[in-house]
Structures are given as C-alpha cells and as structure tokens.
Amino acid sequence: MSDIIDFKALVSHIGEAVIISDRDENILFWNPSAERIFGYTPEEALGKTLSIITPERFRERHSKGYFHTIQTGVTKYGNTLLRVPAMHKNGRSISIAFSVSMLFDDKKQPIAIAAIVRDETERFQEERNLKSKLAAYEKNE
C-alpha cells in the first residue's frame, strides 16, 4: 500500500504544518503549510531552532519540555491537541493547536519530534469575542 502513497507529496499538500526537529530543537523539515502559517520559507526555517515560532516568554518552558521529551522518549501530546500561542515571522501573535509524534532510530532512541500544527487564530478570536459578549450579557442581567 505504501507503494501507492507518496508521503512526501502528502505532507507537501496537507493543510496543516508539518515540522520535524532534531534532538537539539533544530528544524529539519518545514512544509508549505508551515510557511503559510508562520511566514518563514523553508530556507529561513531549516537549521534554526523552534524559538523562531515560540514567543519569548514561553521559550524557556518550551525548551525544558522539549528536551525532557527527547531524553525520555515520551510525550503527553501524542494523542492530545495542545493549544498555545505562537509567533509569525512578522512578529504578530497567532494561536496554534498541535500534536506531536516521536521519531526513533533503529535502537529505539528518540532522534526527532514531528509536530502537526493547525492555525487556530481565527477560532480563538471568535471564542474570545463570544466569551466577552457572554460576560457583558451576564453583567447586564
């Protein structure tokens, strides 16, 4: 079956960002949707660390969690969507949701992390507006 599925074509055309980073957080793979969501071309992103898309106030915590995951080979976000703020190349804040998958070598040692990322900025803003309207409505009751 894998003979008929071109996985490289799939991740090049999928609507979600596919980002793969190595043990040191260096970006190894950056698909066209990652460019659309974050603004960086593959040439700009490859070899850089994930700090290019992580807001400064979260970088230390993100790196700590990343390196813990690489050391243990275990992630709690494999089956769960994590919703966090991120940063576009132009400096604007965006909201993303992502899950991750560990990549292992033939000795079962973790060598990279693949993230599947969706831009949820619009949905997050709509939710925030609805909460604000609801709070205003409840205040006036």
N, C-alpha and C positions, 0 to 999 in steps of 0.2 A: 504494500500500500504506500510506503514512503517513497517508492519509485515514482508515483504519480503526483505526489505533493511536493511542490518546490517551496521549502520552508523559508528560504531567503526571500523569495518573491512574496510570500505571505507576510512576513514581518516588514517588508518594504511597502506594502499596500494597506496594512491594517490601520484602523483609525486611532488606536492607542499608541502611545510612545512605548518603544521597547529600548531599554537602556541596560547595558551589561557593563559592570565594573569589576575590576580585579580586587585582589586581596588588599591593595593599598588605596582603594576608592577611585582609582584611575579609570576613566571611561574607555571601554574597549569597543562598544557598539552603540550606535546612535542612529535610529531610523528616521525616515522623513517626517513621521508624526512627532517625534521628539523635537525636530527642528521647528515644526509648525507651532507646537505648544510653548517651547522655551525660547525660540528665536535664534539659537545658535546653529550654524551649519555643522555638518559632521567634522569638517576640517577644524573648526573652532573648538568643538567639544572633545574630540578624541584625544586621549592623553591627559586631559585636565581632570581634576577631582570633582566629585559631586557637589563641592562647595559652590560651583558656579550657578547652581539652581537652588541652593539651600540658603534661606535668609540668614544673615549673620547671627542673629540672636539664637538660632537653633543649631548652628554648625557644631559646636562642641558636643551637645547632646546627641546629634545625629551621628557624628563620628564615633562616639563612645559606643552607641548601639550597633553601628555598622561593624566595628572591629570585634565587639563581643560576638556578634553573629558569625563572622568569619572564623573566629577562634573556636567556637563551639560547634559550628556547622548546623545550628538550629535557629530557625526563625519563627516568631509567633505570627508573622504576617503572610504566611504562605496561603492560608485559606480565608484570610480576613482582609477587607479593604481598609487601609489606613488613610485617613483624610488629614492633610496637613497643608500649611501654606508653603508656597514655593516662590521662586523668583524668575521672572522673564529677563532676557538679555538687556532689555531697555530699562530695567530697574523696577518695573511695576510688579506688585504682588499678585500672585494668582493662587487659586485653590486647586489642589490636585487630590486624586484618590489613587492608590496603587496597592498592588500585591507584589510579593517577591518570591523568587524561586532560587534555591541554592544550586550551584553547579559544582560538581565534584570531579576530581581526577580519577584515574583507574585504581588508586589506592584508597579511595573514599575520603580524600582530604578536600575540604572546601577550597575552591580556587577562584570563584567569582559569584556575583549575585546578579540575577536578572530581575529587573523591575518592569512591570506592565503598568503604565501610567495613563490616567484619563484626566483631562482638564475639566474641572467642575466649578470653575469660577462663576459662570452664569447661574448654575443651580444654587450655589452657595449664596450668591447675591439675592436671588429670588427668595430663598429661605429666610435670609436676614430681613428682607423687606416685609415678608409675611409676619414674622415674629414681632417686628416693630409695629405693624398695623394692629396685630392682636393685642399687644401691650397697651397701645393707645385706646383701643376699644374697651378693654377691661378696666382701664383707668377711668373712663367716662361713664361706666355703669353705676 
